[in-house]
Amino acid sequence: MSNLSAPTSVSTPVVVPVSRAVLWLVGTAIVAFALYYFIGVDQGAYSIFGKDMHIHEFVHDARHFLGFPCH
């Protein structure tokens, strides 16, 4: 009997250039801060869009689910 072993696969790491990683990090941070503002901070009364309540009403249930007061 011969002792044949199956070929093993070797994983290679993904190499991302630093400049591209920085762009992804900055883009993700901007999106995260924008989401935080619209869900957690925008109250309609002192919104950056004036007294428009559309964004506030759109994320109203998410605000309460995440624990942000708004009344």
The first five atom37 places (N, CA, C, CB, O) and aatype in JSON, in Angstrom:
{
  "aatype": [12, 15, 2, 10, 15, 0, 14, 16, 15, 19, 15, 16, 14, 19, 19, 19, 14, 19, 15, 1, 0, 19, 10, 17, 10, 19, 7, 16, 0, 9, 19, 0, 13, 0, 10, 18, 18, 13, 9, 7, 19, 3, 5, 7, 0, 18, 15, 9, 13, 7, 11, 3, 12, 8, 9, 8, 6, 13, 19, 8, 3, 0, 1, 8, 13, 10, 7, 13, 14, 4, 8],
  "atom_mask": [
    [1, 1, 1, 1, 1],
    [1, 1, 1, 1, 1],
    [1, 1, 1, 1, 1],
    [1, 1, 1, 1, 1],
    [1, 1, 1, 1, 1],
    [1, 1, 1, 1, 1],
    [1, 1, 1, 1, 1],
    [1, 1, 1, 1, 1],
    [1, 1, 1, 1, 1],
    [1, 1, 1, 1, 1],
    [1, 1, 1, 1, 1],
    [1, 1, 1, 1, 1],
    [1, 1, 1, 1, 1],
    [1, 1, 1, 1, 1],
    [1, 1, 1, 1, 1],
    [1, 1, 1, 1, 1],
    [1, 1, 1, 1, 1],
    [1, 1, 1, 1, 1],
    [1, 1, 1, 1, 1],
    [1, 1, 1, 1, 1],
    [1, 1, 1, 1, 1],
    [1, 1, 1, 1, 1],
    [1, 1, 1, 1, 1],
    [1, 1, 1, 1, 1],
    [1, 1, 1, 1, 1],
    [1, 1, 1, 1, 1],
    [1, 1, 1, 0, 1],
    [1, 1, 1, 1, 1],
    [1, 1, 1, 1, 1],
    [1, 1, 1, 1, 1],
    [1, 1, 1, 1, 1],
    [1, 1, 1, 1, 1],
    [1, 1, 1, 1, 1],
    [1, 1, 1, 1, 1],
    [1, 1, 1, 1, 1],
    [1, 1, 1, 1, 1],
    [1, 1, 1, 1, 1],
    [1, 1, 1, 1, 1],
    [1, 1, 1, 1, 1],
    [1, 1, 1, 0, 1],
    [1, 1, 1, 1, 1],
    [1, 1, 1, 1, 1],
    [1, 1, 1, 1, 1],
    [1, 1, 1, 0, 1],
    [1, 1, 1, 1, 1],
    [1, 1, 1, 1, 1],
    [1, 1, 1, 1, 1],
    [1, 1, 1, 1, 1],
    [1, 1, 1, 1, 1],
    [1, 1, 1, 0, 1],
    [1, 1, 1, 1, 1],
    [1, 1, 1, 1, 1],
    [1, 1, 1, 1, 1],
    [1, 1, 1, 1, 1],
    [1, 1, 1, 1, 1],
    [1, 1, 1, 1, 1],
    [1, 1, 1, 1, 1],
    [1, 1, 1, 1, 1],
    [1, 1, 1, 1, 1],
    [1, 1, 1, 1, 1],
    [1, 1, 1, 1, 1],
    [1, 1, 1, 1, 1],
    [1, 1, 1, 1, 1],
    [1, 1, 1, 1, 1],
    [1, 1, 1, 1, 1],
    [1, 1, 1, 1, 1],
    [1, 1, 1, 0, 1],
    [1, 1, 1, 1, 1],
    [1, 1, 1, 1, 1],
    [1, 1, 1, 1, 1],
    [1, 1, 1, 1, 1]
  ],
  "atom_positions": [
    [[0.82, -1.19, 0.0], [0.0, 0.0, 0.0], [0.86, 1.24, 0.0], [-0.93, 0.0, 1.19], [1.83, 1.37, 0.75]],
    [[0.48, 2.13, -0.85], [1.21, 3.4, -0.85], [0.45, 4.41, 0.0], [1.39, 3.94, -2.3], [-0.77, 4.34, 0.14]],
    [[1.17, 5.31, 0.54], [0.59, 6.32, 1.42], [0.54, 7.64, 0.67], [1.4, 6.45, 2.75], [1.43, 8.47, 0.81]],
    [[-0.52, 7.84, -0.14], [-0.65, 9.08, -0.91], [-1.49, 10.07, -0.11], [-1.29, 8.8, -2.3], [-2.53, 9.72, 0.44]],
    [[-1.04, 11.28, -0.07], [-1.81, 12.3, 0.64], [-2.39, 13.28, -0.38], [-0.93, 13.05, 1.69], [-1.83, 13.5, -1.45]],
    [[-3.51, 13.84, -0.01], [-4.17, 14.81, -0.89], [-3.36, 16.11, -0.91], [-5.63, 15.07, -0.43], [-2.74, 16.47, 0.09]],
    [[-3.37, 16.8, -2.03], [-2.64, 18.07, -2.07], [-3.27, 19.08, -1.1], [-2.63, 18.65, -3.51], [-4.49, 19.16, -0.98]],
    [[-2.44, 19.81, -0.44], [-2.93, 20.81, 0.51], [-2.92, 22.18, -0.15], [-2.06, 20.82, 1.81], [-2.04, 22.5, -0.95]],
    [[-3.91, 22.96, 0.19], [-3.95, 24.32, -0.36], [-3.39, 25.29, 0.66], [-5.41, 24.71, -0.76], [-3.63, 25.17, 1.86]],
    [[-2.66, 26.23, 0.17], [-2.06, 27.25, 1.03], [-2.75, 28.57, 0.72], [-0.5, 27.36, 0.81], [-2.82, 28.99, -0.43]],
    [[-3.25, 29.2, 1.76], [-3.93, 30.47, 1.55], [-2.91, 31.6, 1.46], [-4.94, 30.74, 2.68], [-1.91, 31.62, 2.18]],
    [[-3.19, 32.51, 0.57], [-2.3, 33.67, 0.43], [-3.02, 34.9, 0.97], [-1.88, 33.88, -1.06], [-4.21, 35.08, 0.7]],
    [[-2.34, 35.74, 1.7], [-2.98, 36.93, 2.27], [-3.31, 37.96, 1.19], [-2.09, 37.57, 3.33], [-2.64, 38.04, 0.16]],
    [[-4.35, 38.72, 1.43], [-4.73, 39.79, 0.52], [-3.9, 41.02, 0.88], [-6.26, 40.09, 0.59], [-3.91, 41.47, 2.03]],
    [[-3.2, 41.54, -0.08], [-2.36, 42.7, 0.16], [-3.07, 43.93, -0.39], [-0.95, 42.52, -0.51], [-3.37, 44.01, -1.58]],
    [[-3.34, 44.9, 0.5], [-4.01, 46.13, 0.11], [-3.03, 47.27, 0.31], [-5.33, 46.35, 0.93], [-2.46, 47.41, 1.39]],
    [[-2.82, 48.1, -0.71], [-1.92, 49.23, -0.54], [-2.43, 50.18, 0.55], [-1.75, 49.99, -1.86], [-3.64, 50.3, 0.76]],
    [[-1.51, 50.84, 1.22], [-1.86, 51.73, 2.33], [-2.76, 52.86, 1.85], [-0.6, 52.31, 2.97], [-3.69, 53.23, 2.56]],
    [[-2.51, 53.41, 0.68], [-3.33, 54.51, 0.19], [-4.78, 54.08, -0.01], [-2.76, 55.06, -1.12], [-5.7, 54.84, 0.29]],
    [[-4.98, 52.89, -0.5], [-6.34, 52.39, -0.7], [-7.01, 52.07, 0.64], [-6.32, 51.14, -1.58], [-8.21, 52.3, 0.8]],
    [[-6.25, 51.55, 1.58], [-6.79, 51.26, 2.91], [-7.21, 52.55, 3.61], [-5.76, 50.51, 3.76], [-8.23, 52.58, 4.3]],
    [[-6.43, 53.61, 3.44], [-6.77, 54.9, 4.05], [-8.05, 55.44, 3.43], [-5.62, 55.91, 3.89], [-8.9, 55.98, 4.14]],
    [[-8.2, 55.32, 2.12], [-9.43, 55.78, 1.47], [-10.65, 55.02, 1.99], [-9.32, 55.61, -0.05], [-11.69, 55.63, 2.25]],
    [[-10.55, 53.72, 2.14], [-11.65, 52.93, 2.68], [-11.97, 53.33, 4.12], [-11.32, 51.43, 2.61], [-13.13, 53.42, 4.5]],
    [[-10.93, 53.57, 4.92], [-11.13, 53.96, 6.31], [-11.81, 55.33, 6.41], [-9.8, 53.99, 7.04], [-12.74, 55.5, 7.2]],
    [[-11.36, 56.29, 5.63], [-11.95, 57.63, 5.65], [-13.38, 57.59, 5.12], [-11.09, 58.61, 4.81], [-14.27, 58.22, 5.7]],
    [[-13.61, 56.86, 4.05], [-14.97, 56.74, 3.51], [-15.93, 56.08, 4.48], [0.0, 0.0, 0.0], [-17.07, 56.53, 4.62]],
    [[-15.47, 55.03, 5.15], [-16.3, 54.36, 6.14], [-16.6, 55.27, 7.32], [-15.62, 53.08, 6.62], [-17.72, 55.27, 7.83]],
    [[-15.63, 56.05, 7.76], [-15.83, 56.98, 8.87], [-16.84, 58.06, 8.49], [-14.5, 57.62, 9.29], [-17.69, 58.43, 9.31]],
    [[-16.76, 58.58, 7.29], [-17.7, 59.62, 6.85], [-19.12, 59.06, 6.8], [-17.3, 60.17, 5.46], [-20.06, 59.72, 7.26]],
    [[-19.28, 57.88, 6.26], [-20.62, 57.26, 6.2], [-21.14, 56.98, 7.61], [-20.57, 55.95, 5.37], [-22.32, 57.19, 7.88]],
    [[-20.27, 56.5, 8.5], [-20.69, 56.21, 9.87], [-21.12, 57.47, 10.6], [-19.56, 55.52, 10.64], [-22.13, 57.47, 11.31]],
    [[-20.36, 58.56, 10.45], [-20.74, 59.81, 11.1], [-22.03, 60.38, 10.52], [-19.61, 60.84, 10.97], [-22.84, 60.95, 11.26]],
    [[-22.23, 60.24, 9.23], [-23.47, 60.71, 8.61], [-24.67, 59.91, 9.14], [-23.39, 60.6, 7.07], [-25.71, 60.49, 9.46]],
    [[-24.53, 58.59, 9.22], [-25.61, 57.78, 9.77], [-25.88, 58.12, 11.23], [-25.27, 56.29, 9.64], [-27.03, 58.2, 11.65]],
    [[-24.82, 58.33, 12.0], [-25.0, 58.7, 13.4], [-25.73, 60.03, 13.51], [-23.64, 58.79, 14.11], [-26.6, 60.19, 14.37]],
    [[-25.4, 60.99, 12.66], [-26.08, 62.28, 12.71], [-27.56, 62.12, 12.38], [-25.42, 63.27, 11.74], [-28.42, 62.6, 13.12]],
    [[-27.86, 61.45, 11.28], [-29.25, 61.36, 10.85], [-30.11, 60.52, 11.79], [-29.31, 60.77, 9.46], [-31.29, 60.82, 11.97]],
    [[-29.53, 59.49, 12.4], [-30.32, 58.67, 13.31], [-30.3, 59.21, 14.73], [-29.81, 57.24, 13.3], [-31.33, 59.2, 15.41]],
    [[-29.15, 59.68, 15.19], [-29.04, 60.03, 16.59], [-29.12, 61.49, 16.94], [0.0, 0.0, 0.0], [-29.44, 61.82, 18.08]],
    [[-28.84, 62.39, 16.02], [-28.74, 63.81, 16.37], [-29.85, 64.64, 15.74], [-27.4, 64.35, 15.96], [-30.4, 65.53, 16.39]],
    [[-30.18, 64.38, 14.5], [-31.13, 65.21, 13.77], [-32.5, 65.15, 14.43], [-31.23, 64.77, 12.3], [-33.13, 64.09, 14.47]],
    [[-32.95, 66.28, 14.96], [-34.24, 66.34, 15.65], [-35.31, 67.06, 14.85], [-34.07, 67.02, 16.98], [-36.46, 67.13, 15.29]],
    [[-34.98, 67.58, 13.73], [-35.95, 68.33, 12.96], [-35.95, 69.79, 13.34], [0.0, 0.0, 0.0], [-35.9, 70.65, 12.46]],
    [[-36.02, 70.11, 14.63], [-36.06, 71.5, 15.09], [-34.72, 72.19, 14.86], [-36.43, 71.56, 16.56], [-34.7, 73.36, 14.45]],
    [[-33.62, 71.52, 15.1], [-32.31, 72.11, 14.85], [-31.54, 71.3, 13.82], [-31.5, 72.21, 16.15], [-30.33, 71.07, 13.95]],
    [[-32.24, 70.87, 12.81], [-31.66, 70.11, 11.72], [-30.84, 71.01, 10.82], [-32.76, 69.4, 10.92], [-31.08, 72.22, 10.76]],
    [[-29.88, 70.43, 10.12], [-29.12, 71.2, 9.15], [-29.97, 71.52, 7.93], [-27.85, 70.45, 8.74], [-29.57, 72.33, 7.09]],
    [[-31.13, 70.88, 7.83], [-32.04, 71.11, 6.71], [-33.18, 72.04, 7.08], [-32.59, 69.81, 6.21], [-34.18, 72.11, 6.36]],
    [[-33.06, 72.76, 8.19], [-34.12, 73.66, 8.61], [-35.17, 72.92, 9.41], [0.0, 0.0, 0.0], [-34.84, 72.0, 10.17]],
    [[-36.41, 73.29, 9.27], [-37.48, 72.66, 10.05], [-38.15, 71.53, 9.28], [-38.51, 73.69, 10.45], [-39.32, 71.22, 9.52]],
    [[-37.43, 70.92, 8.38], [-37.95, 69.79, 7.61], [-37.89, 68.53, 8.47], [-37.14, 69.6, 6.29], [-36.82, 68.17, 8.95]],
    [[-39.01, 67.86, 8.66], [-39.1, 66.7, 9.54], [-39.07, 65.37, 8.79], [-40.36, 66.79, 10.36], [-39.3, 64.33, 9.39]],
    [[-38.8, 65.39, 7.49], [-38.85, 64.15, 6.72], [-37.82, 63.12, 7.2], [-38.62, 64.44, 5.25], [-38.14, 61.95, 7.37]],
    [[-36.58, 63.55, 7.42], [-35.55, 62.62, 7.86], [-35.87, 62.12, 9.26], [-34.15, 63.29, 7.84], [-35.72, 60.93, 9.55]],
    [[-36.3, 63.03, 10.13], [-36.64, 62.63, 11.5], [-37.75, 61.58, 11.5], [-37.08, 63.85, 12.31], [-37.65, 60.59, 12.23]],
    [[-38.77, 61.77, 10.73], [-39.87, 60.81, 10.69], [-39.46, 59.5, 10.03], [-41.05, 61.41, 9.96], [-39.97, 58.44, 10.38]],
    [[-38.54, 59.57, 9.06], [-38.09, 58.36, 8.37], [-37.32, 57.44, 9.3], [-37.22, 58.74, 7.17], [-37.46, 56.22, 9.22]],
    [[-36.49, 58.01, 10.2], [-35.67, 57.19, 11.11], [-36.22, 57.18, 12.53], [-34.24, 57.71, 11.12], [-35.51, 56.78, 13.46]],
    [[-37.46, 57.59, 12.71], [-38.04, 57.74, 14.05], [-38.02, 56.44, 14.85], [-39.46, 58.26, 13.94], [-37.59, 56.44, 16.0]],
    [[-38.48, 55.34, 14.27], [-38.51, 54.08, 15.0], [-37.11, 53.55, 15.28], [-39.3, 53.04, 14.22], [-36.87, 52.96, 16.33]],
    [[-36.18, 53.77, 14.36], [-34.8, 53.34, 14.58], [-34.18, 54.11, 15.74], [-33.96, 53.53, 13.31], [-33.39, 53.55, 16.5]],
    [[-34.54, 55.38, 15.88], [-34.03, 56.19, 16.99], [-34.42, 55.57, 18.32], [-34.55, 57.64, 16.91], [-33.58, 55.41, 19.2]],
    [[-35.68, 55.22, 18.47], [-36.15, 54.64, 19.72], [-35.56, 53.25, 19.94], [-37.68, 54.57, 19.74], [-35.23, 52.89, 21.07]],
    [[-35.43, 52.47, 18.88], [-34.86, 51.13, 18.99], [-33.41, 51.2, 19.48], [-34.94, 50.4, 17.65], [-32.98, 50.35, 20.25]],
    [[-32.66, 52.21, 19.02], [-31.26, 52.35, 19.42], [-31.08, 53.14, 20.71], [-30.49, 53.02, 18.32], [-29.95, 53.31, 21.17]],
    [[-32.17, 53.62, 21.3], [-32.09, 54.27, 22.59], [-31.91, 55.77, 22.55], [0.0, 0.0, 0.0], [-31.57, 56.36, 23.58]],
    [[-32.1, 56.41, 21.42], [-32.0, 57.86, 21.32], [-33.35, 58.49, 21.64], [-31.52, 58.29, 19.91], [-34.34, 58.14, 21.01]],
    [[-33.41, 59.4, 22.59], [-34.68, 60.09, 22.85], [-34.94, 61.14, 21.79], [-34.68, 60.74, 24.26], [-34.01, 61.7, 21.21]],
    [[-36.21, 61.41, 21.53], [-36.5, 62.45, 20.54], [-37.77, 63.22, 20.86], [-36.61, 61.85, 19.17], [-38.21, 64.01, 20.03]],
    [[-38.36, 63.03, 21.99], [-39.59, 63.76, 22.33], [-39.36, 64.57, 23.58], [-40.78, 62.81, 22.54], [-40.27, 65.27, 24.04]]
  ]
}
